[in-house]
Amino acid sequence: MSKAAKTTLIVATALIVAGVMVSGLALAVAGFDIRRLSNVEAPTEYSYTSKAGSNYQTIIVQGRSENYRIAGHAGNNIEITYYEDSQTSFTFEDSGNTLVIIEHAKPGFMIFNFDIGSLYREIVISVPAGFKGSIDFSCNSGNVALQGLKDCPELKVDASSGNVSVRDLSGCGELEVRANSGNIVCSDVSLAKGLSLTATSGNISCTRVQAQGIAMLARSGNINCDDTSAKENASLEATSGYLRSSNLQAQTLSLKTASGNIRGQGLSAENLNCQAASGNIDVSLRAAQDSYWISASSRSGNVRVPLGNPQAARGIELRTGSGNITLSFTN
């Protein structure tokens, strides 16, 4: 190694060590709380309480970059905890039966500003347990969480860039979630009508969900679905990703992927259709094999399925362009 190369290596090593020491000192000064490392002024916390006795039919939230949590609570009014600073403000429009919550973001030159605390901060919207109206939520950049809501006839969430979490819903009507760039998690949800989950670039996870009908679409991501049932039809589709499910029940069940494997264990359906353009199919049903007619084919792969009953009213159709197919039955 030349003398110039050795000198460069020594200088680079010294700079790295110095940088680590400065970072450690800064973290120590901040009390080892990364949220205190922001170089912008801390936002001010505010609260908003809806008018007493209001009979809201709709809550509309127009979010920008903050994280949001909408949760049920024991109070009688809608209560909101929010934060404002030089770049962010909120307005509330109350028309008597509709409450509109609007987040405003002022344009500015923010390249040298960073607010680490915003990653952990949430705007909390607390809804009375007796609220029976609809919620329509949109957010440009931020995570969204719905939790502990009851009897809402319609819930819509549209997140451009952020994760969406939906938990502990009971007695609600219909739920529609769209995440353009982020994951969707849905658990412990009971719906009288339909469930629609669409992730443009992200994964979908669904656990302990009941609905009239279920539709899930992951355009670039995986789908995991466990302990879930649809009174009518259920459709799970991954454009580029795998499908994995267990204890999934529906009258008509459709599992489809363009590039990925399909694995379903303990399925229950009157009619089952699985299609993989490129991937393996491995499914088991909780039923007797002689109660189904079975059709399966793979252009490039092994097919291991029982004969079934050609005269049966129930049907199973399994197709893959490149991969193996395995079908089994358990009682």
C-alpha positions as a LaTeX table, in Angstrom:
\begin{tabular}{lrrr}
\hline
Residue & $x$ (\AA) & $y$ (\AA) & $z$ (\AA) \\
\hline
Met1 & 0.00 & 0.00 & 0.00 \\
Ser2 & 1.39 & 3.40 & $-0.96$ \\
Lys3 & 2.09 & 6.13 & 1.57 \\
Ala4 & $-0.73$ & 8.32 & 0.15 \\
Ala5 & $-3.21$ & 5.43 & 0.45 \\
Lys6 & $-2.18$ & 4.78 & 4.05 \\
Thr7 & $-2.59$ & 8.48 & 4.89 \\
Thr8 & $-6.06$ & 8.53 & 3.32 \\
Leu9 & $-7.07$ & 5.41 & 5.26 \\
Ile10 & $-5.85$ & 6.88 & 8.57 \\
Val11 & $-7.70$ & 10.17 & 7.98 \\
Ala12 & $-10.90$ & 8.35 & 6.98 \\
Thr13 & $-10.74$ & 6.13 & 10.08 \\
Ala14 & $-10.18$ & 9.16 & 12.31 \\
Leu15 & $-13.19$ & 10.93 & 10.80 \\
Ile16 & $-15.42$ & 7.89 & 11.31 \\
Val17 & $-14.33$ & 7.54 & 14.96 \\
Ala18 & $-14.91$ & 11.26 & 15.53 \\
Gly19 & $-18.34$ & 11.04 & 13.95 \\
Val20 & $-19.33$ & 8.11 & 16.18 \\
Met21 & $-18.12$ & 9.98 & 19.28 \\
Val22 & $-20.04$ & 13.15 & 18.34 \\
Ser23 & $-23.19$ & 11.12 & 17.65 \\
Gly24 & $-22.89$ & 9.34 & 20.98 \\
Leu25 & $-22.36$ & 12.64 & 22.80 \\
Ala26 & $-25.40$ & 14.18 & 21.10 \\
Leu27 & $-27.52$ & 11.17 & 22.04 \\
Ala28 & $-26.31$ & 11.34 & 25.64 \\
Val29 & $-27.17$ & 15.05 & 25.86 \\
Ala30 & $-30.66$ & 14.15 & 24.56 \\
Gly31 & $-31.05$ & 11.66 & 27.39 \\
Phe32 & $-30.72$ & 8.78 & 24.93 \\
Asp33 & $-34.16$ & 9.73 & 23.52 \\
Ile34 & $-33.86$ & 9.92 & 19.74 \\
Arg35 & $-37.01$ & 12.05 & 19.57 \\
Arg36 & $-35.12$ & 14.93 & 21.25 \\
Leu37 & $-32.58$ & 15.16 & 18.43 \\
Ser38 & $-34.87$ & 17.27 & 16.21 \\
Asn39 & $-33.50$ & 20.65 & 15.15 \\
Val40 & $-36.93$ & 22.29 & 14.87 \\
Glu41 & $-39.03$ & 23.90 & 17.58 \\
Ala42 & $-41.24$ & 21.44 & 19.45 \\
Pro43 & $-44.91$ & 21.66 & 18.39 \\
Thr44 & $-47.63$ & 22.86 & 20.74 \\
Glu45 & $-50.29$ & 20.41 & 21.86 \\
Tyr46 & $-53.95$ & 21.44 & 21.56 \\
Ser47 & $-57.31$ & 19.80 & 22.11 \\
Tyr48 & $-60.68$ & 20.13 & 20.40 \\
Thr49 & $-64.06$ & 18.98 & 21.72 \\
Ser50 & $-67.14$ & 18.75 & 19.54 \\
Lys51 & $-70.34$ & 20.57 & 20.41 \\
Ala52 & $-72.39$ & 18.93 & 23.14 \\
Gly53 & $-75.44$ & 17.08 & 21.90 \\
Ser54 & $-74.32$ & 17.02 & 18.27 \\
Asn55 & $-75.74$ & 14.21 & 16.14 \\
Tyr56 & $-72.88$ & 13.58 & 13.71 \\
Gln57 & $-73.58$ & 11.34 & 10.75 \\
Thr58 & $-70.16$ & 11.70 & 9.13 \\
Ile59 & $-66.57$ & 12.41 & 10.19 \\
Ile60 & $-64.23$ & 13.47 & 7.37 \\
Val61 & $-60.49$ & 13.64 & 7.99 \\
Gln62 & $-58.17$ & 15.27 & 5.45 \\
Gly63 & $-54.68$ & 14.51 & 6.69 \\
Arg64 & $-51.34$ & 15.49 & 5.24 \\
Ser65 & $-48.17$ & 14.24 & 6.93 \\
Glu66 & $-49.08$ & 13.52 & 10.56 \\
Asn67 & $-49.83$ & 10.08 & 12.01 \\
Tyr68 & $-53.44$ & 9.51 & 13.08 \\
Arg69 & $-55.29$ & 7.26 & 15.47 \\
Ile70 & $-59.09$ & 7.05 & 15.52 \\
Ala71 & $-60.35$ & 5.17 & 18.57 \\
Gly72 & $-63.53$ & 4.63 & 20.53 \\
His73 & $-63.83$ & 6.02 & 24.05 \\
Ala74 & $-66.34$ & 6.24 & 26.88 \\
Gly75 & $-67.05$ & 9.98 & 26.51 \\
Asn76 & $-70.08$ & 11.62 & 24.89 \\
Asn77 & $-68.26$ & 13.99 & 22.52 \\
Ile78 & $-65.66$ & 13.73 & 19.82 \\
Glu79 & $-62.34$ & 14.71 & 21.40 \\
Ile80 & $-59.23$ & 15.45 & 19.38 \\
Thr81 & $-55.64$ & 15.90 & 20.51 \\
Tyr82 & $-53.47$ & 17.56 & 17.87 \\
Tyr83 & $-50.22$ & 19.47 & 17.42 \\
Glu84 & $-49.35$ & 22.66 & 15.59 \\
Asp85 & $-46.06$ & 24.33 & 14.70 \\
Ser86 & $-44.79$ & 26.81 & 12.14 \\
Gln87 & $-45.48$ & 24.36 & 9.31 \\
Thr88 & $-48.62$ & 22.54 & 10.42 \\
Ser89 & $-52.05$ & 23.75 & 11.52 \\
Phe90 & $-55.58$ & 22.38 & 11.81 \\
Thr91 & $-59.10$ & 23.64 & 11.14 \\
Phe92 & $-62.41$ & 22.08 & 12.17 \\
Glu93 & $-65.62$ & 22.53 & 10.21 \\
Asp94 & $-68.80$ & 21.61 & 12.11 \\
Ser95 & $-72.03$ & 21.67 & 10.11 \\
Gly96 & $-74.19$ & 19.99 & 12.74 \\
Asn97 & $-74.23$ & 16.49 & 11.28 \\
Thr98 & $-70.77$ & 16.47 & 9.66 \\
Leu99 & $-67.40$ & 17.18 & 11.27 \\
Val100 & $-64.52$ & 17.89 & 8.88 \\
Ile101 & $-60.97$ & 17.79 & 10.26 \\
Ile102 & $-58.38$ & 19.39 & 7.96 \\
Glu103 & $-54.62$ & 19.35 & 8.38 \\
His104 & $-52.83$ & 22.24 & 6.67 \\
Ala105 & $-49.14$ & 22.10 & 5.74 \\
Lys106 & $-47.44$ & 25.38 & 4.90 \\
Pro107 & $-44.88$ & 25.27 & 2.07 \\
Gly108 & $-41.33$ & 25.98 & 3.10 \\
Phe109 & $-37.66$ & 25.21 & 2.54 \\
Met110 & $-37.29$ & 22.17 & 4.81 \\
Ile111 & $-34.18$ & 20.46 & 3.46 \\
Phe112 & $-32.08$ & 21.18 & 6.56 \\
Asn113 & $-34.91$ & 20.66 & 9.05 \\
Phe114 & $-35.76$ & 17.32 & 10.59 \\
Asp115 & $-38.35$ & 16.52 & 13.23 \\
Ile116 & $-37.70$ & 13.03 & 14.54 \\
Gly117 & $-40.51$ & 13.42 & 17.07 \\
Ser118 & $-43.05$ & 13.49 & 14.24 \\
Leu119 & $-42.30$ & 9.82 & 13.59 \\
Tyr120 & $-43.77$ & 8.95 & 17.01 \\
Arg121 & $-46.39$ & 11.67 & 17.34 \\
Glu122 & $-50.07$ & 10.88 & 16.70 \\
Ile123 & $-53.17$ & 12.98 & 16.17 \\
Val124 & $-55.74$ & 11.17 & 18.31 \\
Ile125 & $-59.43$ & 11.37 & 17.39 \\
Ser126 & $-61.57$ & 9.84 & 20.15 \\
Val127 & $-65.08$ & 8.87 & 19.08 \\
Pro128 & $-67.94$ & 8.08 & 21.51 \\
Ala129 & $-68.87$ & 4.43 & 21.80 \\
Gly130 & $-72.39$ & 5.33 & 20.69 \\
Phe131 & $-71.27$ & 7.00 & 17.45 \\
Lys132 & $-73.15$ & 5.38 & 14.58 \\
Gly133 & $-71.94$ & 7.56 & 11.73 \\
Ser134 & $-69.49$ & 7.03 & 8.90 \\
Ile135 & $-65.79$ & 7.89 & 8.83 \\
Asp136 & $-64.01$ & 8.95 & 5.64 \\
Phe137 & $-60.26$ & 9.33 & 6.07 \\
Ser138 & $-57.55$ & 10.41 & 3.62 \\
Cys139 & $-53.86$ & 11.05 & 4.32 \\
Asn140 & $-50.96$ & 12.00 & 2.04 \\
Ser141 & $-48.04$ & 10.87 & 4.18 \\
Gly142 & $-48.46$ & 9.27 & 7.57 \\
Asn143 & $-49.68$ & 6.17 & 9.35 \\
Val144 & $-53.35$ & 5.61 & 10.16 \\
Ala145 & $-54.81$ & 3.45 & 12.94 \\
Leu146 & $-58.49$ & 2.64 & 13.58 \\
Gln147 & $-59.20$ & 0.94 & 16.87 \\
Gly148 & $-62.11$ & 0.05 & 19.13 \\
Leu149 & $-64.94$ & 1.41 & 16.96 \\
Lys150 & $-68.48$ & 0.02 & 17.09 \\
Asp151 & $-71.60$ & 0.23 & 14.93 \\
Cys152 & $-70.11$ & 2.52 & 12.26 \\
Pro153 & $-71.98$ & 1.79 & 9.00 \\
Glu154 & $-69.14$ & 2.79 & 6.69 \\
Leu155 & $-65.39$ & 3.23 & 7.18 \\
Lys156 & $-63.03$ & 4.39 & 4.43 \\
Val157 & $-59.27$ & 4.95 & 4.65 \\
Asp158 & $-57.12$ & 6.16 & 1.76 \\
Ala159 & $-53.41$ & 6.49 & 2.64 \\
Ser160 & $-51.02$ & 7.64 & $-0.07$ \\
Ser161 & $-47.82$ & 6.87 & 1.81 \\
Gly162 & $-48.05$ & 5.13 & 5.16 \\
Asn163 & $-49.21$ & 2.02 & 6.96 \\
Val164 & $-52.83$ & 1.36 & 7.93 \\
Ser165 & $-53.82$ & $-0.62$ & 11.03 \\
Val166 & $-57.43$ & $-1.62$ & 11.79 \\
Arg167 & $-58.15$ & $-3.44$ & 15.04 \\
Asp168 & $-61.04$ & $-4.32$ & 17.34 \\
Leu169 & $-64.05$ & $-3.30$ & 15.24 \\
Ser170 & $-67.46$ & $-4.76$ & 16.08 \\
Gly171 & $-70.91$ & $-4.25$ & 14.65 \\
Cys172 & $-69.61$ & $-2.06$ & 11.81 \\
Gly173 & $-71.05$ & $-2.18$ & 8.32 \\
Glu174 & $-68.47$ & $-1.85$ & 5.57 \\
Leu175 & $-64.70$ & $-1.27$ & 5.61 \\
Glu176 & $-62.60$ & $-0.11$ & 2.65 \\
Val177 & $-58.85$ & 0.49 & 2.98 \\
Arg178 & $-56.43$ & 1.64 & 0.28 \\
Ala179 & $-52.69$ & 2.04 & 0.87 \\
Asn180 & $-50.67$ & 3.21 & $-2.10$ \\
Ser181 & $-47.30$ & 2.75 & $-0.42$ \\
Gly182 & $-47.53$ & 0.94 & 2.88 \\
Asn183 & $-48.76$ & $-2.17$ & 4.66 \\
Ile184 & $-52.30$ & $-2.98$ & 5.80 \\
Val185 & $-52.97$ & $-4.87$ & 9.04 \\
Cys186 & $-56.53$ & $-5.87$ & 9.89 \\
Ser187 & $-57.37$ & $-7.94$ & 12.98 \\
Asp188 & $-60.31$ & $-8.74$ & 15.27 \\
Val189 & $-62.88$ & $-7.16$ & 12.97 \\
Ser190 & $-66.56$ & $-8.03$ & 12.59 \\
Leu191 & $-68.48$ & $-6.49$ & 9.66 \\
Ala192 & $-72.10$ & $-6.81$ & 8.61 \\
Lys193 & $-71.20$ & $-6.05$ & 4.98 \\
Gly194 & $-68.02$ & $-6.14$ & 2.91 \\
Leu195 & $-64.29$ & $-5.84$ & 3.53 \\
Ser196 & $-62.05$ & $-4.40$ & 0.79 \\
Leu197 & $-58.27$ & $-4.11$ & 1.27 \\
Thr198 & $-55.99$ & $-2.82$ & $-1.52$ \\
Ala199 & $-52.23$ & $-2.32$ & $-1.20$ \\
Thr200 & $-50.47$ & $-0.91$ & $-4.25$ \\
Ser201 & $-46.98$ & $-1.43$ & $-2.82$ \\
Gly202 & $-47.05$ & $-3.27$ & 0.49 \\
Asn203 & $-48.23$ & $-6.36$ & 2.33 \\
Ile204 & $-51.70$ & $-7.25$ & 3.62 \\
Ser205 & $-52.18$ & $-9.12$ & 6.89 \\
Cys206 & $-55.66$ & $-10.20$ & 8.01 \\
Thr207 & $-56.45$ & $-12.13$ & 11.22 \\
Arg208 & $-59.74$ & $-13.02$ & 12.95 \\
Val209 & $-62.03$ & $-11.17$ & 10.57 \\
Gln210 & $-65.68$ & $-11.82$ & 9.72 \\
Ala211 & $-67.55$ & $-10.12$ & 6.87 \\
Gln212 & $-70.29$ & $-10.66$ & 4.32 \\
Gly213 & $-67.77$ & $-10.58$ & 1.48 \\
Ile214 & $-63.99$ & $-10.16$ & 1.38 \\
Ala215 & $-61.73$ & $-8.75$ & $-1.36$ \\
Met216 & $-57.96$ & $-8.32$ & $-0.96$ \\
Leu217 & $-55.54$ & $-7.11$ & $-3.62$ \\
Ala218 & $-51.78$ & $-6.65$ & $-3.21$ \\
Arg219 & $-50.30$ & $-5.29$ & $-6.43$ \\
Ser220 & $-46.74$ & $-5.63$ & $-5.18$ \\
Gly221 & $-46.61$ & $-7.50$ & $-1.91$ \\
Asn222 & $-47.74$ & $-10.58$ & 0.02 \\
Ile223 & $-51.07$ & $-11.52$ & 1.58 \\
Asn224 & $-51.39$ & $-13.38$ & 4.88 \\
Cys225 & $-54.91$ & $-14.30$ & 6.00 \\
Asp226 & $-55.74$ & $-16.42$ & 9.06 \\
Asp227 & $-58.89$ & $-17.37$ & 10.99 \\
Thr228 & $-61.10$ & $-15.35$ & 8.65 \\
Ser229 & $-64.55$ & $-16.07$ & 7.23 \\
Ala230 & $-66.86$ & $-14.60$ & 4.61 \\
Lys231 & $-70.57$ & $-15.47$ & 4.55 \\
Glu232 & $-70.48$ & $-15.21$ & 0.77 \\
Asn233 & $-67.39$ & $-14.86$ & $-1.44$ \\
Ala234 & $-63.73$ & $-14.20$ & $-0.65$ \\
Ser235 & $-61.12$ & $-13.17$ & $-3.20$ \\
Leu236 & $-57.38$ & $-12.85$ & $-2.47$ \\
Glu237 & $-55.09$ & $-11.69$ & $-5.27$ \\
Ala238 & $-51.38$ & $-10.83$ & $-5.30$ \\
Thr239 & $-49.95$ & $-9.47$ & $-8.54$ \\
Ser240 & $-46.37$ & $-10.03$ & $-7.38$ \\
Gly241 & $-46.14$ & $-11.90$ & $-4.09$ \\
Tyr242 & $-47.25$ & $-15.01$ & $-2.27$ \\
Leu243 & $-50.61$ & $-15.92$ & $-0.71$ \\
Arg244 & $-50.65$ & $-17.69$ & 2.64 \\
Ser245 & $-53.84$ & $-18.52$ & 4.54 \\
Ser246 & $-55.12$ & $-20.80$ & 7.26 \\
Asn247 & $-58.63$ & $-21.45$ & 8.53 \\
Leu248 & $-60.12$ & $-19.33$ & 5.76 \\
Gln249 & $-63.82$ & $-19.92$ & 5.05 \\
Ala250 & $-66.17$ & $-18.74$ & 2.29 \\
Gln251 & $-68.87$ & $-20.06$ & $-0.02$ \\
Thr252 & $-66.72$ & $-19.31$ & $-3.06$ \\
Leu253 & $-63.00$ & $-18.85$ & $-2.43$ \\
Ser254 & $-60.62$ & $-17.48$ & $-5.06$ \\
Leu255 & $-56.84$ & $-17.37$ & $-4.54$ \\
Lys256 & $-54.78$ & $-15.88$ & $-7.37$ \\
Thr257 & $-51.18$ & $-14.77$ & $-7.85$ \\
Ala258 & $-49.21$ & $-13.80$ & $-10.94$ \\
Ser259 & $-45.79$ & $-14.48$ & $-9.45$ \\
Gly260 & $-45.62$ & $-16.34$ & $-6.18$ \\
Asn261 & $-46.77$ & $-19.40$ & $-4.26$ \\
Ile262 & $-50.23$ & $-20.18$ & $-2.90$ \\
Arg263 & $-50.48$ & $-21.99$ & 0.41 \\
Gly264 & $-53.80$ & $-22.57$ & 2.18 \\
Gln265 & $-54.28$ & $-24.82$ & 5.19 \\
Gly266 & $-57.60$ & $-25.81$ & 6.74 \\
Leu267 & $-59.69$ & $-24.05$ & 4.09 \\
Ser268 & $-63.46$ & $-24.36$ & 3.89 \\
Ala269 & $-65.41$ & $-23.52$ & 0.73 \\
Glu270 & $-68.22$ & $-24.73$ & $-1.48$ \\
Asn271 & $-66.11$ & $-23.84$ & $-4.50$ \\
Leu272 & $-62.35$ & $-23.24$ & $-4.56$ \\
Asn273 & $-60.35$ & $-21.70$ & $-7.40$ \\
Cys274 & $-56.55$ & $-21.27$ & $-7.22$ \\
Gln275 & $-54.49$ & $-19.82$ & $-10.04$ \\
Ala276 & $-50.75$ & $-19.13$ & $-10.11$ \\
Ala277 & $-49.04$ & $-17.92$ & $-13.26$ \\
Ser278 & $-45.68$ & $-18.90$ & $-11.79$ \\
Gly279 & $-45.62$ & $-20.65$ & $-8.43$ \\
Asn280 & $-46.60$ & $-23.69$ & $-6.38$ \\
Ile281 & $-50.08$ & $-24.41$ & $-5.07$ \\
Asp282 & $-50.40$ & $-26.29$ & $-1.77$ \\
Val283 & $-53.87$ & $-26.37$ & $-0.20$ \\
Ser284 & $-55.87$ & $-28.51$ & 2.20 \\
Leu285 & $-59.61$ & $-28.46$ & 2.86 \\
Arg286 & $-61.63$ & $-29.42$ & 5.91 \\
Ala287 & $-64.02$ & $-31.72$ & 4.03 \\
Ala288 & $-64.40$ & $-35.13$ & 2.46 \\
Gln289 & $-62.74$ & $-35.47$ & $-0.93$ \\
Asp290 & $-65.69$ & $-37.32$ & $-2.49$ \\
Ser291 & $-67.90$ & $-34.21$ & $-2.01$ \\
Tyr292 & $-65.91$ & $-32.29$ & $-4.69$ \\
Trp293 & $-65.13$ & $-32.63$ & $-8.36$ \\
Ile294 & $-61.46$ & $-31.79$ & $-8.86$ \\
Ser295 & $-59.65$ & $-30.32$ & $-11.85$ \\
Ala296 & $-55.92$ & $-29.55$ & $-11.63$ \\
Ser297 & $-53.15$ & $-28.89$ & $-14.13$ \\
Ser298 & $-49.60$ & $-27.53$ & $-14.34$ \\
Arg299 & $-47.74$ & $-26.85$ & $-17.57$ \\
Ser300 & $-44.41$ & $-27.39$ & $-15.79$ \\
Gly301 & $-44.54$ & $-29.22$ & $-12.50$ \\
Asn302 & $-45.94$ & $-32.17$ & $-10.55$ \\
Val303 & $-49.66$ & $-32.55$ & $-9.75$ \\
Arg304 & $-50.68$ & $-34.54$ & $-6.66$ \\
Val305 & $-54.43$ & $-34.41$ & $-6.07$ \\
Pro306 & $-57.10$ & $-37.01$ & $-5.17$ \\
Leu307 & $-59.55$ & $-38.19$ & $-7.81$ \\
Gly308 & $-62.56$ & $-36.63$ & $-6.13$ \\
Asn309 & $-66.10$ & $-37.24$ & $-7.33$ \\
Pro310 & $-66.93$ & $-36.11$ & $-10.89$ \\
Gln311 & $-70.63$ & $-36.06$ & $-9.99$ \\
Ala312 & $-70.27$ & $-33.82$ & $-6.93$ \\
Ala313 & $-71.93$ & $-30.40$ & $-6.76$ \\
Arg314 & $-68.93$ & $-28.73$ & $-5.14$ \\
Gly315 & $-65.88$ & $-27.97$ & $-7.20$ \\
Ile316 & $-62.11$ & $-27.39$ & $-6.94$ \\
Glu317 & $-60.05$ & $-25.94$ & $-9.78$ \\
Leu318 & $-56.27$ & $-25.59$ & $-9.47$ \\
Arg319 & $-54.07$ & $-24.10$ & $-12.22$ \\
Thr320 & $-50.42$ & $-23.07$ & $-12.36$ \\
Gly321 & $-48.23$ & $-22.24$ & $-15.31$ \\
Ser322 & $-44.95$ & $-23.23$ & $-13.66$ \\
Gly323 & $-44.97$ & $-25.03$ & $-10.34$ \\
Asn324 & $-46.23$ & $-28.01$ & $-8.36$ \\
Ile325 & $-49.78$ & $-28.64$ & $-7.14$ \\
Thr326 & $-50.64$ & $-30.49$ & $-3.93$ \\
Leu327 & $-54.18$ & $-30.96$ & $-2.63$ \\
Ser328 & $-55.24$ & $-32.75$ & 0.55 \\
Phe329 & $-58.34$ & $-33.14$ & 2.73 \\
Thr330 & $-58.75$ & $-33.25$ & 6.50 \\
Asn331 & $-61.90$ & $-33.87$ & 8.56 \\
\hline
\end{tabular}
